[in-house]
Structures are given as C-alpha cells and as structure tokens.
Amino acid sequence: MKKTIILLFAIAFSLLSKAQNINFGQYFLDEGSLRMDVFQCGTSDSSHYVFERFIIEPYFGGSKVNLIDPFNFGTNRVKVIDVQTNTLIYSRGYNTLFQEWKTTSEARVMERCYEESVSVPLPRNEAYIILEIRNFDGEFEEIFSKLYEPNEMFNTTEQRYVFPVEDIMVNGSPESKVDIVILPDGYTADEMDRFLQDCQNLSNVFAQAEPFASHINDFNFRAVLAPSEESGVDIPASHIWKRTILNSHFYTFYIDRYCTTRNYFSVKDVAANAPYDQIYILVNSNQYGGGGFYNFYSMSTAGNMSSSDVIVHEFGHAFAGLADEYEEPDNPLALLYNLNVEPWEPNITTLVDFESKWADLVAPGTPIPTPNTNQYNNTVGAFEGGGYLEEGMYRPQRNCMMRNYAPFCAVCNRAIEAVIEAHSDSPVAVKSEHLQPELSLRVCPNPATDFIDVFVNQANGQAEIIDMNGKVAMTVQLENEVNRIGISDLPKGMYVLRTNGETRKFVKQ
C-alpha cells in the first residue's frame, strides 16, 4: 500500500512539474523574439485567420524558465510545437478585441477583420505557431497553424518604428521581472515631457497599490517616446478625430467610456523598442475611460481624476486575467459566459466547480452562496453578481477593485501574486487541472497549400484523407511520428484526415 501511495504521488508530481522542463537554450535563441501577425475575420457565428507576416524582433521580455502557461487563462492561446521532436515548447493565453466584438449586434449582420499578433521566444529550428480559441464549453480548440522556417527569406527583421526608450523604473533583467512598456497615444513631440511625467505617475500608482506595492521590485517600467501628429484622442460621439500613432478611440462597441484601439500592429511596432511582458497605453485625455485585455494591452487616460483607479483596474484585466465583478445587464460582453461551465477568469464562478476556484479561502460555516449583507463585509464567500450578470455568476467578496475600485479582494490578490511569480526565473508548477492532454493526432499547417505534417503518437499506421463528399482522396502510410505528406495535387477545399479512429479537419488552399 505504501509503495502504491508513493507511486501515485510521483505520478501526480510529474504531472505538475514536467511542463516546465523545457530547456530554453535547446529550443530557442538567447536573444530576440518571433512575432506572428494575422487578421482574424468573421461574424458572431464563425471566424477564420489570415496570415500576414513573421517578424523577428530584438527583444524577448518573458521568463526563460516558465515557458508553458501555468494558468489556463484567456479566450485565446498560442502554442509553439517543435517540428522535429513534436514537443510543446511554449504556450500563453491571451484575449482579443475581436472575441468581444463577436458578442455585439453588429457582428450578427456583418463581417469584420481585426488585427491580432502574438510574440514568442525565437525558435532555433522549424516550429509550428498554433492559435487556439476557447469554445463556449470552455475548452481550447486549434483553429490555425503556421510553419516557422528560420531560413525563409521573407522573415523580416525590419522595425517599422524606432523611437528612444526611457527607463522609468528598472529593477533587474527582463527574464526575471515583470516588464511593462508604456506607450503614448495622442502626445505630440512637444508633449513628451508631460508623457514622461505621466509614466512616473503610473509607476507611482503601482508602488502604492497592493499587492503590486509589496512586489514593486519585481517590476520594470520603460517608456517609448513615440509622438503623435496631433494631441488628444478620437471621441466619435463628439465628432472629434485626431491623427495619433495608435489611433485610440472612445465609444468602443458604443460604450462611451470604453477606450481601445484596433490598430494592434502599430501597438506591437511601437512596443518592439523595448523588452516587455505587458503593454500599457497612456492616452492623452482627461476624459474618463480605458480598457484592458489579458496579455494583449491595457489602456487608460492620463488626465482624469479617476485615472489611478482605472490604471490599476485595467491592469488587473490585462495582467492577471481578472473579470469585471460588477453587474451591467445591457453589456454585450455578458454573452461571453456559459453558466453551465466554470469561467476561466480566477475571480468569478458559476459554482459549477467551485472547488477549482477559491473554495479553499472560504472560512468554515460561511454560506455558499453568501448573503450580500453587511454581516459578510470582509468575508470571502460567493456573492451573486459579477461578469456583468445579475444572476448565476458569483464574486469572492462584496467589494473589490474589479467591482467598485475598492482594494483588491483576497482572491484577486492571490491571482496577481501567482502571475508575478510566473514571470520570475524560478520554476512555477502547472496545476494538473490546467494541463490539457496534447493531441494524439495533429495536422499542420492549417490552412495548407503544398504539404501537411501529420503528428501521431505511434508510427507505422495508415491515414486516409477524405473530401467533404465522403470520398477518399488519398491514402498514405504514417511511417514516423512526424510525417510530411504532399497535397499539392488535391483540389482546394476542406478535408478530413482519419487514422486509428481519430479525425482532424484541414483546409487546402
């Protein structure tokens, strides 16, 4: 019995730790990063990706130890697969503006394309960059994959924007700190001194707001001095339009305070002047507003009296994947949530699987759900109302930065501190419930033109490629775990590859 317990513990420990056993130097170059630009196009019902380019950029700001995402956060995820060994060597979750737009009434009647871009460490060898989207049931699905070939002549190293960078607060090397790059929008060349003062104010806000204040030495802040032609920001309802470098605007999705930009390629171009984990955009305006997207960007105005609270609130979204904890029934973003599954955000729950959230922080005897009364003012429980919904969604405490600009609740504090730790040079274990099994069958690239690579766990099998009429178009032998199959003679269209009872769809272009 004792041997069985030890064996089970060893298996459990290997599940927790093996995901961070990736040797950075074996798979990645020490300097630089690979950026993949795509367009995501579609409607509320469907979408597809269009590849734009690979860019090799000078800096990688992330941890070189914690290469596999330990959190399972985000509506989207990027994964990097080493072609030769079929090894997952990097992953990160993130959110996009497009996924929010899909919830709007506009998305039900027309198609749009949004800029999307992911940055990963620079692979030494051929690697597939895979994009996944979380479905309504909470599971990630592979949607797009593109082969990165280091010797491809069109992998550009050209920097579109080159600007000076000012250190605001630097406490250590990028691979062991949380690197925040601050970008200006709507500051002219004559207003750069004001921008630098606003950057100093931003770093001071973090130095005074817990839990960031207790970990301020784990952060680096750098500012890119990128001027705009005109001062200010677009305010569509007032017919105010400004020529700014990042083209930020209020009234995103017709919400007056929602300030964002769709020009994400420009955001990444300006950010590329410095190493970064997080992008913070300061908008030169005194109007109240901002926006934040997990591992995408944060944005807030610099001149409003509530700017300090907005800075911290929006960074909560972008840095730790925290959900809004207030109710707003008319907000289209409420449609993102399926009340039959647990939301991925760490600070809201449907109580479907409360044990996976913050049940460990709830004191014995606390009722779940928890009454929204003064008796439970400082209690961790499950209070109904959050994620824009009045019913069916629960938050940890009555008050929080993510609800009403109160100090972060205990659950949000814990989530933020965990993300800070994951940016360090110390290995962070991946919880078993956050580990999705790697696919036993993978077909890349998707879409494909001349060939597909078929990855299998067992070699010496046979595969059929079937068209949409159910006709077998090709039969091939899978002699290795990685098999390159020529498909240039196949007509354009959608196909299914079938082997050992499993199937994967791919598109031939």
C-alpha positions in Angstrom: 0.0 0.0 0.0 2.8 2.4 0.9 4.5 1.8 -2.4 1.2 2.5 -4.2 0.9 5.8 -2.4 4.5 6.8 -3.2 3.9 5.9 -6.9 0.7 7.9 -7.1 2.4 10.9 -5.5 5.3 10.6 -8.0 2.8 10.5 -10.9 1.0 13.5 -9.6 4.2 15.4 -9.1 5.4 14.6 -12.6 2.1 16.0 -14.0 2.6 19.2 -12.0 6.2 19.7 -13.0 7.1 18.2 -16.3 5.5 21.0 -18.3 8.3 23.4 -17.1 11.1 21.0 -18.0 11.7 22.8 -21.3 15.3 23.8 -21.8 15.2 27.3 -23.3 18.6 27.1 -25.0 17.8 23.8 -26.6 14.8 25.2 -28.5 15.2 29.0 -28.6 17.8 31.5 -29.4 19.0 33.6 -26.5 18.1 36.9 -28.0 15.1 38.2 -29.9 11.5 37.1 -30.3 9.3 35.9 -33.1 6.1 37.8 -33.8 3.3 36.5 -36.0 0.8 39.0 -37.4 -2.6 37.7 -38.5 -6.0 39.0 -39.2 -9.0 37.4 -37.5 -12.0 37.8 -39.7 -15.6 36.7 -39.2 -19.0 37.3 -37.7 -20.7 36.3 -34.5 -21.1 32.7 -35.7 -17.7 31.9 -37.2 -14.3 33.3 -37.9 -11.0 32.4 -39.6 -7.4 33.6 -39.6 -5.4 35.1 -42.4 -1.6 35.1 -42.1 0.2 38.4 -42.6 3.9 38.0 -41.7 6.6 36.8 -39.4 8.7 39.5 -37.8 11.9 38.8 -35.9 12.2 41.4 -33.2 15.1 42.4 -31.0 13.8 41.6 -27.5 12.0 38.8 -25.6 10.8 40.0 -22.2 9.4 36.8 -20.7 10.7 34.2 -18.3 13.1 31.7 -19.8 12.1 29.1 -17.2 8.3 29.2 -17.1 7.7 28.6 -20.8 4.4 26.6 -20.5 1.4 28.6 -19.4 0.6 27.6 -15.8 -2.8 29.3 -15.6 -5.1 28.2 -18.5 -6.5 31.8 -18.7 -7.7 33.6 -21.8 -10.2 33.4 -24.6 -7.3 32.6 -26.9 -4.0 30.7 -26.7 -0.8 30.5 -28.7 1.3 27.3 -28.7 4.7 26.6 -30.2 5.5 23.0 -31.3 9.0 21.9 -32.2 8.6 20.1 -35.6 11.5 17.7 -35.2 10.5 16.4 -31.8 6.7 17.1 -31.7 7.3 18.8 -28.4 5.2 21.6 -26.9 7.9 24.2 -26.1 5.9 27.4 -25.3 2.3 28.4 -24.6 0.5 31.6 -23.5 -3.2 32.5 -23.1 -4.5 35.9 -24.1 -7.7 37.9 -25.0 -8.5 39.9 -28.1 -10.8 42.7 -29.0 -12.3 40.6 -31.8 -13.6 38.0 -29.4 -15.5 40.8 -27.6 -16.8 42.3 -30.9 -18.3 38.9 -31.7 -20.9 39.5 -28.9 -22.2 42.7 -30.4 -25.3 43.2 -32.6 -23.1 44.4 -35.4 -21.3 41.0 -35.5 -24.7 39.3 -36.3 -25.2 41.3 -39.5 -21.7 41.9 -40.9 -18.1 40.6 -41.1 -15.1 42.4 -39.8 -11.4 41.8 -39.7 -9.3 42.6 -36.6 -5.5 42.8 -36.3 -4.0 40.1 -34.0 -0.4 39.5 -33.2 1.4 37.0 -30.9 5.1 37.1 -29.7 7.0 34.1 -28.6 10.7 33.3 -28.0 12.7 33.0 -31.2 12.8 29.2 -32.2 16.1 27.8 -33.2 14.6 25.3 -35.6 11.4 24.7 -37.6 8.3 25.2 -35.4 4.6 25.4 -35.7 2.9 28.5 -34.3 -0.6 27.4 -33.4 -3.6 29.6 -32.5 -6.4 28.2 -30.4 -9.8 29.7 -29.3 -11.8 28.7 -26.3 -15.2 27.4 -27.2 -18.4 28.1 -25.4 -17.9 25.0 -23.3 -14.6 26.3 -22.0 -12.2 24.1 -24.0 -9.5 25.3 -26.3 -9.7 24.3 -30.0 -6.9 24.5 -32.5 -8.0 26.9 -35.3 -4.9 27.9 -37.2 -1.3 26.9 -37.5 1.7 28.2 -39.5 5.1 26.8 -40.0 8.0 29.0 -39.0 11.1 28.2 -41.1 14.2 30.1 -39.8 15.8 30.4 -43.3 12.7 31.7 -45.0 13.7 34.9 -46.9 10.6 36.8 -46.0 11.0 36.6 -42.2 11.6 40.3 -41.8 13.8 42.0 -39.2 12.6 45.4 -40.3 11.4 47.7 -37.5 8.6 50.0 -38.7 9.1 52.4 -35.8 12.3 53.2 -34.0 12.0 55.5 -31.0 14.0 56.4 -27.9 13.3 54.4 -24.8 13.4 55.9 -21.3 13.8 53.8 -18.1 11.2 54.8 -15.6 12.0 52.1 -13.0 14.3 49.1 -13.7 14.9 46.6 -11.0 16.6 43.7 -12.9 16.9 41.7 -16.1 13.8 41.2 -18.3 13.7 37.4 -17.9 13.3 37.7 -14.1 10.9 40.7 -13.8 7.5 41.8 -15.0 8.4 44.2 -17.8 5.8 46.9 -18.5 6.4 49.0 -21.6 4.4 52.3 -21.6 3.3 53.7 -24.9 1.9 57.2 -25.5 -1.1 57.9 -27.7 -2.1 61.5 -28.5 1.1 63.1 -27.2 2.8 65.3 -29.7 6.6 65.8 -29.8 6.2 68.9 -27.7 4.3 66.9 -25.0 6.9 64.2 -24.4 7.9 65.7 -21.1 4.3 65.5 -19.9 4.2 61.9 -21.1 7.3 61.1 -19.1 5.7 62.7 -16.0 2.5 60.6 -16.6 4.7 57.5 -16.8 6.3 58.3 -13.5 2.8 58.8 -12.1 1.8 55.4 -13.4 4.7 53.7 -11.8 3.9 55.5 -8.5 0.3 54.2 -8.7 1.6 50.7 -8.8 4.1 51.4 -6.0 1.1 52.4 -3.8 -1.5 49.8 -4.7 -1.4 46.3 -3.2 -0.4 43.7 -4.0 1.8 45.5 -6.5 3.3 47.7 -3.9 4.7 44.7 -1.9 6.2 43.4 -5.2 7.3 46.6 -6.8 10.9 45.4 -7.0 9.7 42.6 -9.3 8.7 45.2 -11.9 10.4 47.1 -14.7 8.8 50.1 -16.3 10.1 51.6 -19.6 8.6 54.3 -21.8 8.8 54.6 -25.6 8.9 58.2 -26.7 6.6 57.9 -29.7 5.0 61.2 -30.6 1.7 61.6 -32.4 0.9 64.2 -35.1 -2.0 65.6 -33.0 -2.8 65.9 -29.4 -5.8 64.1 -27.9 -7.9 61.0 -28.8 -10.8 60.2 -31.0 -14.2 60.8 -29.5 -16.7 59.7 -32.2 -19.9 60.9 -30.4 -18.4 64.4 -30.4 -17.1 64.1 -34.0 -13.6 64.6 -32.7 -10.9 62.8 -34.7 -7.2 63.0 -34.1 -4.2 61.8 -36.0 -2.4 59.7 -33.4 0.2 57.0 -33.6 -2.0 54.2 -32.2 -5.4 55.6 -33.2 -7.2 55.1 -29.9 -10.8 56.0 -29.5 -13.7 56.1 -27.1 -17.1 54.5 -27.7 -15.8 51.1 -28.5 -19.0 49.0 -29.1 -20.9 52.3 -28.5 -19.9 52.2 -24.8 -18.9 55.8 -24.0 -16.1 55.1 -21.5 -14.6 52.1 -23.4 -11.3 53.4 -24.9 -9.4 51.0 -27.2 -7.5 50.7 -30.4 -8.0 48.3 -33.3 -4.5 49.2 -34.7 -2.7 46.4 -32.9 0.1 46.0 -35.4 1.0 49.6 -34.7 0.9 48.9 -30.9 3.3 46.0 -31.4 5.5 48.0 -33.7 6.0 50.7 -31.1 6.3 48.3 -28.2 9.1 46.4 -30.0 11.6 49.1 -29.0 11.9 47.6 -25.5 11.6 44.2 -23.8 8.0 43.7 -22.4 5.6 41.3 -20.9 2.8 43.8 -20.7 1.9 46.8 -22.9 0.3 49.8 -21.1 -1.0 52.6 -23.4 -1.5 56.0 -21.8 -3.9 58.2 -23.7 -3.5 62.0 -23.6 -7.0 62.9 -22.4 -8.9 64.0 -19.3 -12.0 62.0 -20.2 -12.8 59.0 -18.0 -12.2 55.7 -19.6 -9.9 52.8 -20.6 -9.8 49.1 -21.5 -7.8 46.0 -20.7 -7.3 42.6 -22.4 -5.4 39.7 -20.9 -1.8 39.6 -22.3 -2.9 42.0 -25.1 -2.8 45.6 -23.7 -4.0 47.9 -21.0 -5.2 51.4 -21.8 -6.3 54.3 -19.7 -6.4 58.1 -19.9 -3.8 60.0 -18.0 -5.6 63.2 -17.1 -8.8 62.1 -15.3 -9.2 62.3 -11.5 -10.1 58.6 -11.5 -7.1 57.7 -13.6 -5.2 56.0 -10.7 -8.1 53.6 -10.1 -8.6 53.0 -13.8 -4.9 52.2 -14.3 -5.0 49.5 -11.6 -8.4 48.1 -12.6 -7.5 47.8 -16.3 -4.1 46.2 -15.5 -6.0 43.6 -13.4 -7.7 42.5 -16.6 -4.5 42.5 -18.7 -2.0 41.1 -16.2 -4.0 38.5 -14.2 -7.0 37.8 -16.4 -9.4 39.2 -13.8 -13.0 39.6 -14.7 -15.2 42.6 -14.1 -17.2 41.9 -10.9 -20.0 44.4 -11.4 -23.4 43.9 -13.0 -24.2 45.5 -16.3 -27.0 43.5 -18.0 -27.0 45.5 -21.2 -23.3 45.0 -21.8 -22.9 42.6 -24.8 -19.8 41.1 -23.1 -22.2 39.2 -20.7 -22.8 36.9 -23.7 -19.3 35.5 -23.3 -20.3 33.5 -20.3 -21.8 30.0 -20.3 -23.4 29.5 -16.9 -23.1 25.7 -17.3 -19.3 25.7 -17.0 -16.8 27.5 -14.9 -15.5 30.7 -16.4 -11.7 30.8 -16.9 -11.2 34.0 -15.0 -9.9 33.3 -11.5 -12.2 35.8 -9.6 -15.7 34.7 -10.8 -17.6 31.4 -10.5 -20.8 29.8 -11.6 -20.4 27.4 -8.7 -20.4 24.5 -11.2 -16.9 23.6 -9.9 -16.3 25.9 -7.0 -13.6 23.7 -5.6 -11.4 24.7 -8.6 -11.7 28.3 -7.7 -11.4 29.8 -4.2 -13.3 27.4 -2.0 -10.0 26.9 0.0 -10.2 30.6 1.1 -13.7 30.3 2.4 -14.0 30.0 6.2 -15.9 27.1 7.7 -19.6 28.0 8.2 -19.7 30.6 5.5 -22.9 30.0 3.5 -22.4 29.4 -0.3 -24.0 31.4 -2.0 -23.2 34.2 0.5 -25.8 36.7 1.5 -25.0 40.2 0.3 -25.3 41.8 3.7 -23.1 43.9 6.0 -22.5 40.8 8.2 -20.2 39.5 5.4 -18.5 42.8 4.5 -14.9 41.4 4.9 -15.7 37.7 4.2 -14.6 35.6 1.4 -17.6 33.7 0.0 -19.6 33.6 -3.2 -21.7 36.8 -3.7 -24.2 36.8 -6.6 -23.5 39.4 -9.3 -20.4 39.7 -11.5 -19.2 39.3 -15.0 -21.9 41.8 -16.0 -24.6 39.3 -14.9 -27.0 39.9 -12.0 -27.8 36.2 -11.6 -25.9 32.9 -11.9 -22.4 34.4 -11.6 -20.6 34.9 -8.2 -17.7 37.0 -7.0 -15.4 36.4 -4.0 -16.2 39.4 -1.8 -18.7 42.3 -1.6 -16.1 44.9 -2.6 -13.1 44.8 -4.9 -11.0 46.8 -7.3 -12.7 44.8 -10.1 -16.1 45.8 -8.9 -16.1 49.3 -7.4 -12.4 50.4 -7.1 -12.1 49.2 -3.5 -8.8 47.4 -2.7 -8.3 44.0 -4.4 -10.1 41.2 -2.7 -8.2 38.2 -1.3 -8.8 36.1 -4.5 -7.6 38.8 -6.8 -4.6 39.4 -4.6 -3.7 35.7 -4.8 -4.1 35.6 -8.6 -1.9 38.6 -9.1 0.8 37.3 -6.9 0.8 34.0 -8.7 1.2 35.7 -12.1 4.1 37.8 -10.7 5.8 34.7 -9.6 5.4 33.1 -13.0 7.4 36.0 -14.5 10.4 35.2 -12.3 13.4 32.9 -13.0 12.1 30.3 -10.6 10.1 27.4 -12.0 6.3 27.5 -11.4 4.4 24.2 -11.4 1.4 23.8 -13.7 -1.6 22.5 -11.8 -2.9 19.2 -13.1 -6.4 20.7 -13.8 -4.8 23.2 -16.1 -2.9 20.6 -18.2 -4.9 19.6 -21.3 -3.5 16.4 -22.8 -1.6 17.1 -26.0 -3.4 15.8 -29.1 -2.5 12.3 -30.2 -3.2 13.4 -33.7 -2.3 16.9 -35.1 -2.3 18.2 -38.7 -0.3 21.3 -39.5 -0.2 23.8 -41.1 -3.9 24.7 -41.3 -4.7 26.1 -43.8 -2.2 24.2 -46.1 -1.0 24.6 -49.7 1.8 22.1 -50.7 2.1 19.7 -47.7 0.8 18.8 -44.3 2.7 17.5 -41.3 0.9 14.7 -39.5 1.9 14.2 -35.9 1.0 10.9 -34.3 1.9 9.2 -31.1 2.5 5.8 -32.8 4.3 5.3 -36.1 3.6 2.7 -38.8 -0.1 3.4 -39.3 -2.3 4.3 -42.2 -4.2 7.5 -42.8 -7.0 8.5 -45.2 -7.6 12.0 -46.5 -11.3 12.4 -47.2 -13.1 15.2 -49.0 -16.4 16.8 -48.0 -18.3 14.4 -50.2 -17.0 11.5 -48.1 -14.7 10.3 -50.9 -11.2 9.1 -50.0 -8.9 11.4 -51.9 -5.6 10.0 -50.6 -4.3 7.0 -48.6 -0.9 7.4 -47.0 1.4 5.5 -44.7 2.5 7.2 -41.4 5.9 5.6 -41.0 7.1 8.1 -38.4 5.7 10.1 -35.5 6.1 13.2 -37.8 5.1 12.6 -41.4 5.2 15.2 -44.2 2.6 14.5 -46.9 2.4 16.3 -50.2 -1.0 17.6 -51.0 -0.3 20.0 -53.9 -2.4 17.8 -56.3 -5.5 18.0 -54.1 -8.3 20.4 -55.2 -8.9 23.4 -52.9 -11.4 22.8 -50.1 -11.9 21.2 -46.7 -10.6 17.7 -45.9 -10.6 15.3 -43.0 -7.6 13.2 -42.2 -8.6 9.9 -40.5 -6.3 7.4 -38.7 -6.7 5.0 -35.8 -10.3 6.1 -35.3 -9.4 9.8 -34.9 -10.0 12.7 -37.3 -8.7 16.2 -37.9 -10.0 18.8 -40.4 -7.8 20.9 -42.5 -8.2 23.3 -45.4 -6.3 23.0 -48.7 -5.8 26.4 -50.3 
